[in-house]
Amino acid sequence: MALTYSAGSLVTARGREWVVLPESEPDLLVLRPLGGSDDDIAAVFPAFETVKGAEFAPPVPGDLGDQRAAGLLRTALRVGFRSGAGPFRSLAGIAVEPRAYQLVPLLMALRQKTVRMLISDDVGIGKTVEAGLIASELLAQGEATGLAVLCSPALAEQWQQELRTKFGIDAELVLSSTVSRLERGLDLGQSLFDKYPHVIVSTDFIKSTRHRDDFVRHCPDLVIVDEAHTCVTSDDTKVSTQNQLRHELLRRVAEDAERHLLLVTATPHSGKESAFRNLLGLVKPELARVDLDSEKGRKLLAQHFVARKRADVRQYLTKEDGLADDSLAERTAFPSDRYFKDETYKLSPEYRALLDDAIAYASERVEEADGQGRREARIAWWSAIALLRSMVSSPRAAAQTLRTRSAAAVAASAEEADRLGAPLTSDSADSDALEGMDVAPGAETEENAGSRLAELAERAAALEGPAQDLKLKALIKHLKALLADGYNPIVFCRYIPTAEYLAEQLANDPETKKRGPLGAKTVVRAVTGTLSPQQRIDRIEELAAEAGEDAAARRVLIATDCLSEGVNLQHHFDAVLHYDLAWNPTRHDQREGRVDRYGQKRDEVRVITLYGDDNGIDGKVLEVLIKKHRQIKKDLGISVSVPDEMSTGVTDAIVEWLLLRGRQGQQEALFESDSFQQSFADLEQDWNSAADREKASRSRFAQRSIHPEEVAREVTAVREALGGAGEIDTFVRESLNALGAVLRDSDDGFTAQVRGTPMGLQDALAPVVGAETVERDRPIPFRSSPAVGRGEAALVRTDPVVGALASHVLNAALDTQADGARPARRCGVVTTDAVTTRTTLLLVRYRFHLTLPSRNGEKQVVAEDARLLAFEGAPRNAVWLPQERGVELLDAQATENTAAASGERMMTRILDQLGEVTPYLESYGDELAAELDASHRRVRTASGEIVRGLSVTAQKPADILGTYVYLPATASVPAGVSA
């Protein structure tokens, strides 16, 4: 009859030790390798394979390490933990080390039976990580069984990568381009959302009635909505069909009161109070109606809403937050400010003449169409705007627009003309469908205008190059200045032809040996909507790789607004140049937010806005819209969206003035015109009201549901269990030094060349840093900041490079026959002046059996913890020391040599007597279990149902991984203390 093994017990099978997991049955054992991860779990049939009970082997007394041995083994062990025993089940297994402030939404979520959150932290703070933390925790605890992320198709692949690489969640992409392939693999009657538990879904694709009903019926129990503000509108605004469909989709998803829902947006108001209320109504219906000025309303909102600006989290867990001291203070290196500079250019005489003729043509068309009917008037209007915007963009964009038929020309009604014409010529702040919006629009609306437009197109094409295109000439000048100051800029354009034109003019061409104007070591690439989202990321990485690490090399990225949302570019770029002005200033803020965010190494991000001094459009847009937006952001510290309809009203007035009054009219005449005065007054009133509401809401709804003291307590517990940044830095440096790596200090950490290390370590590092890096002995940069770029390693326990190093160090310590250097050992004898009495330090691994209740039933889990326990004297008469004393001994320095033979004899005597300390180790394990039980209950204190049935039990016996003896340097063992 097969033996029954309890969850958490050790067994030997297949030549190694395993931990028995709760899913096991008497005839089928589910096992995880001792010290291994969930990726290594295996199933064993005791009837067919030999399985024996096991106890962890004691250390070998002759395998003595030096004074570093205990600390390195302890850290290597803790880095390897992938199943922490604390209340945050997922933190040990994810590949990101969250900032302390990013734990606040997680703590808020764990206090809710059904999680409903609106996460509205400022751009660049890390909302994706905050949402990912909540999702991974709910999945790890069994509170959720599936995940759906609703987002723009342009951001889908980035979400997929973030979830996979940082949180270990493999999600399938459900897009218009993938759905046919996915549906081919379904069984008869099976839903796509039943087969794939984790999905990332294009909001635009799934909102249609054809797909929406199936999604709602089979929707996972956890949904994240990115850019959630695009899914609601204000009550007093004309609602587009697209917004209606998105809102209806979310309304039906939110109807299920048992579904977890996370709404993510940096702009919850979008300039309208009613839109904010509608958003809150999706989180919790009562929030759409409650008086938010009342104490009851604020208290209810505080449970579900978090919105912080950078100033709130730049320094966190300090005395200013109400803590006793700054021992846990965390300083997050956001760029301190954006340096704005507005630069002008003037048109060349030839370009001036072309623009005048284009304005004349557009004016004629608009005037003629006004007498032909409303449909014809709207078609002519959108054609005129398309022509003017492409004209001031570039000669290439102008030529293409002049040769292309207007999208609005096929409209059967004025309303259809607006629907077809607006997307290609406006810059809506709320557009979640940026795909295809960077295509140059068409201007041709009537067949008999072909020859006139063709002649204009030929003249536009002849103006390419810095001699006639003075805008390009100005760009080259400002790029040279940025590059000379060491910056790597992104140039944002409105249209694809402009981006391609700039890349051709600026780049070096190895084939023709043409040298670009920015220097031989400057690499220029363009990224536009012609590339798929993944191809865009690949193009950017290729650009970074080609530029390399040469200090003289520079990178210039030319991009359209397909990169203005969601894509994080702060690791490769640190300046933004607006080549084409957006007609909604929120788009400028989104562009700048790609580089001005957490992880940006420069303290000052430079922003240059290039505008035409004499083209009749740019100067007015800059003055009225963009500078106003900047001032509001400077005053409040956060961006406030200008309502789309207000922004459009102003730009329409500018275009109307330009077309109907002609170029000769003065700017003052524009500002004095009735249509402009009314549009600007409406904009000013609405924008100021939005700013006032935002300012008031930031004060009224400041995050108060989680006090910094609560965060500090949990951060302390996590660091005690898993280790902090200082410990990891010491571990990596000392381990690599001992293993033969070559280390060199750098500004933000150090670099390591590992070609001289043992082959086992090289083999472990090759998959994570690249085989070529190891083989060619390229330096691996280790950074103190957890926000690192590709090819860099962060000095945090969750970094893959650190994990590979820790695994090698731990395995070498456990294998006394391992080849090469072994920095960590399981025992050691150190003579030091850090003790006055013989002191023994034990590194003990505890295993805990947790019963975690959830709404989906109880979940049985085995988790691990490592503790340092120290005692003075002999094991049979041990005087146990406080926990802090054991940690202090890790820093004890040897002050005298210890003879190997005497050290081995001492270690043999201690190991022979270690059985005497078993009762204490077991009682300490019970204390730890009680503490863990209390911490799980504390974190979930707001919901009694969540903690009912929770239990934590210590598995016995504990494993003594390491034994280290510290002998006094100048005195012998005190009288009365025997060995």
N, C-alpha and C positions, 0 to 999 in steps of 0.2 A: 504493500500500500504506500502511495506517495506521501511524503511528509507535507504538512501544510505550513507555509511560511507567511508570517504576518507582514503587512505593509511596512516598509522601512527597514526590514531585516536584511542582513548581508548574506549572499550566497556566492558560491564559486561555480562557474560554468564556462565552458569553452576557453579555459585557461586564464580567466580573469575574474575579478570581483565585481558583483552587481548589487544594486539596491532593488528590492522587490517593490513594485508599484501597486497602488490600490486596485487597479483594474484586473489584477491576477485572480485566477480560479485555481482550485486544487489540481486540475489536469492541464492548466496552461498558465505559465508564469510570464508576466509582463515585466521586463527588467530594463533598468537604466544603468550603464556602466558607472562604477563608483567614481565620482568627480567628473562624469561626462555630462553631455547636454541631452535635451529631448530628441535631437536629431539622431542620436545613437541608440534609441530605444529598440529593444528586440523582444520577440516572443519565443519562449522555449517550452517544449513539451517534456516534462520530467520522465514520462514513460519511455521516451526514445533517446534522451540525452542525459548525461550524468549531471546532476545538480546536488551540491552539498552545502550545508550550512557553513558559514565562514565567519571568522573573527579577523579583524584587521591585524596584520602581522606587526609585531613590535619593531622598533628601530634596531639596527645592527650596531652594537657598541663600538666596533672598530671603524665605522664609517663616520668620522667626526668632521664637522664643518667649522668654519671660523665664526667670528663675531657677527657676520651678516646673515648667517645661515637661517636663523629663526625668522627674521623679518622677511627675507626673500621667499621662504616657503609659505609663510602666512599670506603674503600678498598674492603669490601664484595660486594658492588655494582659493582665495576669495574672488579673484578675477574669474576663475573657472566656474563659480556658482551660476547656474542658470535657473535655479528654482529657489528664490529667497523665501524665508519663512515669515517676513514681515507683512503688514497689511497691504502693501503694494506688490501684488503677485508678479507683475510683469517687469518691474524695474531691473531685475537681475538678468533678464533675457533679451532686453532690447539693445540695439546698437547705437543708442544716443544717450548722453548724460544730460538730463534736463536741468535748466537753470532753476533755482529755488522758486522764483516767481511763476514758473510754468507749472508748478505743482498745485497752485491755487485752484484752477478750474478742475483739476482731478479731485482735490479734496471736496470741492463743492459737489461734484458729480456723485462721489461715493456716499454722500448723505441723502441721496434721493433713491427711492425704490425704483422708479422709472426716471431715467435721466433725461431732463429737458433743459438745454443750455443754449444761450445766445452768447457766443464768444466774439467780442468786438474790440480786441486789443488793436493798437495802432499798427500801421504797416511796418513790417520788419521785426516785430517783437517775437513772432514765432507761433502764430495761430495754428499752423499745420501740425507742429509738434504737440501743441496742447490738445488738439482734437485727437491726434494719433495716440497720445498717452491714455486718454479716456477710453478710446476704442480698444486698445491692446489690453487694458486692465479689465474691461467688461468681458472681453472674450476669454481672458485667462481665468477669470473667476467663474465662468459659466453663466454670467448674467445675460450674455448675448451669445447667440449661436451663429449669426451671420452679419455681414456688413455690406452696406451699399453707400458709395460716395457719389453724390450728384454734383457734377461740375461742368464747366465749359469743355468742349472737345479738345481745345488747345492745351488744356491743363491736365487732361486725363492721364497721359503717359507719365507726367511728372508726379502725380498722385500715386500712380502705380509703383514708380521707383522709390518714392519716399516710404510708402508702406512696406515694401519688400526689404529695402536696405536698412531702414531704421527700426522697424517694428516686427519684422519677420512675418508679415501678413501678405500672402500671395493672393492678389485680386485679379480677376479677369476683366479685360476692357470690353465694355458693351457700347459700341459706337456704330454709326451707320455703315462704316467700312468693315466692321468685324462681325456684325450680327448674323449675316448669312452663313459664314463659316461655323459660328457657334451653334446655330440652329440645326445644321446638318448632323451634328453629333447627338441630338436629342432622341430619346425614346418617344414612342407614340403617346401623345397627351402630356408629355413632360414639359414643364416650363423651364426656360433658360435660368430663371432665378431660383429654381429648386436644385438644378444640377450644380450650379456654381454658387457656393455659400457666400463668397466675398466677391463683390463686383464694383467696378468704377464705371459709372453710366453718364453718358452725355445728356445733360438736361434738355438740350434742344431736340435730341433724338427721342427721348422717352416721353416727352410732354405731349406728343401727338396722341389723339384718341385711340389710334390703332395699337399703340404699344403701351399706353398708360394703364389701361385696365388690367392687362396681364401683370404689369409690374406691381400695381397696388394689391392685387390678389395674392401675389407670391413674394411680397416685399420682405426683406430680412428684418429682424427685430432691432437692428441698429442702423440708423441712417445719418450720414454727415452731408450737409448741404453747403457747398463752397459758394462764396459770393452771393449769400442768401438774399441780399438787398435787391437783386435783380428779379426776385420771384414775387415781389409785392409792389403795389403802387399806392399812391395817396388817393384819398376819396374824391378830391377835387380836380384830379388830372384825367385827361382823356386816356383811356387804357388801350394799349395796343393788343392785338390778338395774341402776340407771342407772350406778353406778360400775363394775359388772362389764362393762357394754357399752363404756364409755369406755376401760377398761383393756385390754379385748380389742382394740379398735380400735388403740390405740397400740402394743400388743405386736406386732400384725401389720405395722404401718407400720415399726416399728423392726427387724423381722426381716431386712429387706434391708440387708446390711452395707455396701452402696455408697451408701445414702441419707444425705444430710446431715440432721441432726436437732438442732433447737435447742429445749430445754425452758425456759420462762420462768415463774418464780414468785418471789414475795417470801417465801413460807412453805414451804420445801421439806420441813420436818419435819411440819407440821400436828400437832405434839404426839406423834408416834409414830416411833420409830426404824425399825421395820420398814417404815413407809410411805416413809421417806427411802430405805431400801435398795431398795425396789421401784422408786422413781423413778430411782435410779442405775442399776438393772438395765436400764432402757429406754435409757439413754445408752450403757452398755457392760455386757454381761452379767457380766463378771468383777467389776465394782464391787459387785454385789449380794452377793458372797461373800467378797471380800478383807478381810483384817484391816486396818481403817482406823487402828488404833493403831500399826501397823508402819510402818517407813520406806518399804517397798515400796508399801504400800497408800496412804499419803499422797502419795507421788510419782505414783502412777497417777491418783489422784483429782485432783491439782493440775492435770493436763493438761486436764481436762474440766469443772471446777467453779469458778465464781467467785461469791463471796458477800461483799459489803462493806456496812458500815453507813455512815451519813453522816459520822461522825467520821473514817473512813478516807480520805475523798476531799474533805472540806471544804477542806483545804489539801493540794495534791499537787505533786510535783516540787520539793520544797524540800530544804534541807540535812538536815532530819530524815529524809528518804527516802534519804539516802546520796549526794546529789548534791553537787558541789563548791561550788555557790552557789545563790542563789535567782533567777537570771536567767530561768528558765523557769517559776517558781512560778505556779501557777494556784489562785485562790481562788474557790470556788463558793458563791454566796450562798443557802444553804439557810436557812430560818428557824431562829433559834438554839434556840427552845424553843416548847412549847405552854403557854399559860397556862390552867390548869384552874380552874373555879369551879362548885361544885355548889349550885344554888339550889332552895329548896323552895316548895311551895304547899300550901294546905289546901283541902279541898272545902267548898263552900257547904252549908248545912243541907239544901237541897233535893237537891243532888247526892249528899250523904251518904246521905240516905234512899233515893234511887234505887239507889245501889250496894248498900246493905244488902239491899234487896228482891231485887236481881239475884243477890247471893250466896246468899240464902236459896233462891231458885228453883234455882240451879245445884246447891246442896248437896242439895236434895231429889231432883233428877234423878239425881245421881251415886249417892246412897244407894239409890234405887229400882232403878237399873240394875244395881247390884252383885249383886242377888238374881235377876236375869233372865238372866244368862249373860255370858260374856267379851266377845262381840261388842257387846252392848248397853252393857256397862260402858265399852268403849273409845269408842263413839260418844258417850256422855254425857260422858266425860272431855274429848274434843276440843271438844265443844260448850261445856262450862264454861270451858275456857281461852279459846276464841274470845270468849265473852261478857265475861270479865274483862278481856282485853287491849283490846278495843274500848271497854269502859266507861271505862278509865283513859286512853284515847287522846283521845276527844272525844265530845261529845253526838251529832254527826253520824254518827260511826263506830258508836256504840252503837245509835242508831236503826236504821241499816241492817242491822247484825248481828241485831238482834231481829226484823227483818222478813224475814230471809233464811233459807232452809233450810240446814242444815249439810251441807257436802260429804260428811262421813263418814256421813250418815244412810242413804245408798243402799248402804253396804258390805254384802257378803254374809258377811264374816268379820272377826274382830278384826284380823287382819293387814292386810286391805284398809282397814279403818277407820283404822289407823295411817298407811297409805300416803296416804290421801286427806286426813286431818286434819292431819298434822304440817306439811306445807309452808306452809300458810296461817297457822299459829299459832306456829311456831318461827322461829329466826333462824340457820339453819345457816351456819357460817363457810365451808363448802366448796361452797355451792350455786353452780353455774355456770349456773343457770337462774332468774335473778331475775325474768324476765318473768312477770307475773301474780301475783307473790308479794305485791304491795301491795294486792290486792283485799281488802275487808273480808270476813272469814269469816262464815258463817251460824251461828246458835245453835239454830234450831228443829229438833227431832228427832221430835216427835210431833204429830199433827194436833190433839188436844184441848187443846194448850197455846197455840193461836193467839191466843185472846182475852187471855190473861194477858200474853203477850209483846207483843201490840199495845198494851196499856195501858202497859207499860213503855216501848215505843218512843215513844208520844206524850209521855210525861213527859220522855224524853231530848231529844226535839226542842224541847220548850219551854224547855230550859236553855241554848239557844244564846245567845251574847253574853257580854261581860265581866261583866255584873251577876251572873249565876248561875254562869258558867263561870270560876272563879277561876284555873284553869290558864291560860286565854287571857289573863286580866288580868295575871298574872305575866309571860307572854311579852311582852306589850306593854311592860311596864316595862323588861325586860331588853333588848329590841330598841332602845328609845329610848336607853338608856345606851350601847349599842354604836354606834348611829348618831351620837350626840353626840360620841363619841371618834373618829369618822371611819372606822369599820369598815363593811364591806358583808357582811352575814352570810348563811349558808345555814341554814335551819331544816329539820331532818330529822324526818319523821313515819313511822309504820309503815304507815298505810293511806291509800288514795286519798281517801275521804270527809273525813278529817282535813285533808289538804293543801288540798283545795278549800274547806273550811270556813274555814281560816285565811286563805287568799287573799281570800275574800269579806269577812272581818272586817277585814283589814288594808289592803286596797287602796283607792285613790281611784277613784271612778267618775265619769268626765267626763259621762256621759249624764244621770245623776240629780244630778250636782254634789255627790254625797256625798263628804265629805273623810274619809279614813282617819285612824286615831289616830297614824300615824307621820310625818305632815307632808305638805305639798303636793308637795314635791320628792322624795319617796321613791317609787320604782317597785317594785311588788310583783308577782311572777308565780309561778305554780305549775307544776311539772313532775312528772308522774306516769306510771305505766305505761299510761295511756290514749293516750299519744303514742308514735309510732314512735321508734326511736333517733335518726334524723335530725331528726325534728320536735322532739325534746328539745333538740338542739344549736341548732336554729334559734330556739327559744323563748328560750334563754339569750342568744343573740346579739341578739335583738330587745330583750330586757330591758336589755342593756348599751347598745345604741344609743339606746334611749328615754331612759335616764338621762343619756347624753351625757357631756361632759367638764366640765360645770359642777361647780366645787369643792363647791357646796352640795348637789348631787344625790346620792342614795344608792340602792343596789340591795338588795333583799331577795328571795331565792329560797326558795320553799317547795318541798321535794322529798321524795319517798319514796325508798326504797332502790334504786329503779331507777337512781339516779345515784351509788350508793355504791361502785361498782367501775368502774375503767377510764377514766371521763370526767375530764379535767383541767380544773379550774375555778379555778386559782390566779391567772389574769390578771384575773378579775372579782370574786373574793370572797376574804376574808381572815379570816373567823370562822365557827365552826360552833356552832349551838345544837341540842342533842338534845332535841326536844320529847317524843318517845316513846323510852323506854329500849329498846335491843335486849337480848334475853335471851342473846345471845352477845357478849361484849365485843369480839371481833375485828371485828364489824360496826361498832362505834364507831370503831375504828382505821381501818377502810376509809373511813368517812365523812370523818373528819378528814384523811385522806390526799389527798382531792380538792383541798384548798387548801394543805396543808402539804407542799410539794414544790418542786423546783427551778423557779425562775421566779417564786416568790412574792416580792413586793417588800417586804412587811412582815417585820421581824425577829422579831416575836412574833405568832403566830397564837392567837387567843382561842377557847377552847372552854367553853361553858356547858352544863351538864347539868341539866335541869329534872326534878325528881322529886316525887311526891306524898308528903307527910309522914304522911298518915293514910289512904292507900287500901289499906294492907295488903300491897302487892306491891313498889312501886318502891324503897322504902328498903332492903328486903332484897336485891334484885337489885343495887342500887348498892353496898351494903356488901360482899357476898360475891363478886361477879363483877367489876364494873367497876373498883373501887378496887384490887383485887388485880392485875388486868391492867395498870393504870397503873404500879403499883409495880415489877412485873417489867420493864416497858419502860424505866422510869427507871434501874433497876439495870443492865440489859444494854445499853441503847441501841438495842434492836430489839424488835419485837413478837413474842410467843410465843403461838401459838394455843392456846386452851383446847379440848381434845377435845370434840366435839359431844355425845357420850353422857354425858360428865361434867357439862357445863353443863346439859343437859336433866335430869339426875338432881337437881340442886339446885333448879332452877325447878319441877320436878314436886313436890318436897317442900314448897316454899313454897305452891304452889297447893293441895296436899292439906291442908296445915295450915289455910289460909284457909277452905277449903270445909267441912272436917269439924270443926274446932275453933271456927269462928265468929270474927267480928270481935273479940269481947271478949277472946280470948286475947292475952296479952302477947307482945312480940317475944322476950323471954327464954324464954318457953315454947316458941316455935318453935325457937330455937337449941338447946334442951335436949332436943327430941324425938328419938327413936331414928332415925327415917327421915332427918331432916335431918342429924343427927350423922354417920350413915354416908355419906350423899351428899356432905356437905362434906369428910369425911375422904378419900374416894376422889378427889374433885376436887383437894384440896390436894396429895395425894401424887403424883397423875398430872401436875398442872401444874408442881409444883416439879421433878419429874424431867425434864419437857420443857425447863424453863428451864435446868436444869443441863446437859442434853445440848446445848442450843443454845449455851450459853456455852462449853462445851468444844469444840464443833465450830468455832465462830468462831475459836478459838485454834488448834486442830489443823489446820483446813483453810483458814487465811488464804491469800489469793492470793499465792503465791510463785513461780509458774512464769514470770512475766514480771517482771523487776526494773525498778524505776523508771528506771534508767539506759538500759535498752533503749527504754522509752517516750519518754524525753527525746530520744534520738538520732533517733527517727522524727518526733517533733514538730518538732524543729529542721529536719529535711529538708523536711517539709511546709510550714513557714512560709517557708523560703528559696525554695521553688518557687512557692507560692501567695500569700504575704503574710500578715502578722499583723494583729491588731486595731488597733494604733497606726497602721499604714500606712493602713488603710481609713478610720479617723477623719479623718486629715489629708486624704486624697484627697477624701472626701465634702464636708468643710467648704470646702476650697480650690476645688474644682470648682464647687460651688453658688454660692459667693461670686462667682467669676469669671463665672458665667453669669447673674448678676442676681437670684438668690434672696434672700429676706429670712430671716436666721438669728437665732434667739434662744436663748440658753442655758437649760437646764432642769436639774433635780436630777440626772437620769440621762442626760445627753446634750444634745440641742438640738432645736428645731423648725425647719422650713423651709417657707416659702410660695413657690411656684414659678410663680405666674401671670405674673411678669415675665421669665421665662426664655425662650429660643428655642422656637418652636413645635415643633421637632423633639423637644426634650426633653419638653415637655408631652405630646406624642403618645405618647412612649415610656413615660411614667410613668402615664398614664391607665389602662391595663389592670391595673396592679398596685396602685395606691392608690385607684382609682375616679375616673371622669371628673368626678363631682360635686365631689370634693375639689380637683381641679385647677381646674375652672371657677369655683368659689366661693372659691378661694384660701384654703382651710382649711389650717391648719398640719399638716405631716406630722411626727409625732414620730420622732426617731432616738434609739435607746437603745443604751447601751454594753453592756448585757446581751444575749446572743443569744436569751434566752427572752423573746419579746415577744408581746403580744396582737394581735388583729385590728386593722388600721388603723395599726399601728406598724411601723417599720423597724428592723432590727438592724444595727449597724455591723460587719457581717461580710461577707466577699466573696460568700457564698452567698445573701444576701438579695436577693429579686427587685428591690427598689427600687435597691439598690446596683448590681446587674447592669445595669439599664436606664440608669442614669447613666453607668456605665463604657462601655457600648456607644456611647452618644451621644458621649462625650468621645473615644473611640478613632476612631470614624467621622469626626468633625469634624477630628481631627488628620491623618487620611489624605487628606481631601478639602480641598484648598486653596481651593476655590470655595464651601465650605459657608457658609450664611448665619449671621449672628449671631456671638456670642463663641466663641472657640476656645481654651479654657484650656491644652490640651496642643498642642505643636508638635513636629515631627520634628527640628528643629535649633535651636540657640541659641548665642549668644556672651555670656559673662558675665565681667565684670571683678571680681575678688574677692581679698581677702587670704587666702583659704583655700588658695591655691597660690602657690608661689614660681617655678614654671616652667610654661610653657604646657602645659596638660593637656587631653587629649581623652577624653571619655566616650562610649562606644558602648553603645546599647541593642540587643542582638542576640537575635534569635529563632532558636532551634534546633528542628529537627524530627527525631524519632527513629523509626526503624522497629524495633518490638519483635516478637520471636517468643516468645510465652508458651505453654509447654506446659501441658496440663491433661489430665485423664483422658478428656475428650471430644475430644482431638486438639489440635493446635497452633492458636493464634489469632494472626493477624497484625494488628498495631495500629500506627497512626501517632499519635504524641503530640508535645506541644510544651513548650518551656521557654523562659524569658526570662532573660538574664543581663546584668549591667552589667560592662563591661570598660573599664579606663582605662589610658592610656599617656601618658608625658611625651615632649615633643619632636615631631619630624616623623614621619609614618607610616613613611617608609623607614628611620628609625633609632629606631623606637619602643622606649621603656623601659617594659615592662609592669609595672603596679602590682598589689599584692595585691587580691583580690576585695573585701575590706572597704573599701579606699580608694575604690573606685568607688561603694559605697553611701554613704560619708561625703560624697561630692561632691553628693549630692542635697540636702543641707542647707546647702550653701554659699550665702551671701548676697552679692548684688551690692553692692560698696562704692563703685563708680564707674560712671557712665554709660558705655555703649559706643555710639559713633556708628553709626547704621544702615548707612551706606555702608561704613565700615571693617569692620563686622561681617560684612556680606555678602561683601566681598572675602576676608576671612579664611576664611569658611565655604566659599567656592568653591575656594580653594586646598586645603583639607583634603579636601573631597569628591573633588577630582580625583585625589588621591593615595591614596585609601582601598584601592585594589586591592593596595597594598603589604602590607596587614595580613591579606590572605586566608589565607596559610599559617598564621599564628598562630591565626586564628579556627577553621580546620579542625582543627588539632591540639588546640585547647581543646575543640572538639566531641567529638573522639575520647576525651579525658579524661573528659568528662561521661558519655559512653556507657559507659565502663568503670566509673565510679562508680555509675551506675544499674544496671548488670548486677550489681555487687557488692551493692547494697542489696536488689535483688529476691532474690538468693540468701540474704542474711542473714535477711530476714524469714521465709523458708521453710526455714530451716536444718535443722529437725527432720526433714524428709522429703526424702531425696535424689531420689526419683522426681519430686517436684514441680518441681525445678529442672533436671532433665536435658533438654537441648535448648533452654534459654533463651538468647536472644541479644538484644543491643541495638546498633543501628548508627546513627550520625549521618548524616542526609541532607545532602548538600552541593550548592550552597553554603548557608551560613547567611544569614539576612536581617538586614541592618542597618536597623533601624527608625528609630533616632534617633542623631544625632551632635551632641555639645554640647562647645563649646570654652570652657575656663576660662583667662582671662588674669590674670597677676599684677597686683595693683593698683598697686604702687609701683616696679616694676622692669620693664624691657623684657625681651624674650626673651634668655636668657643667650647669651653669645658661643659660637659653634660650633654652635648649634642653628638650622637654617634652616627656613623654612616650606615 
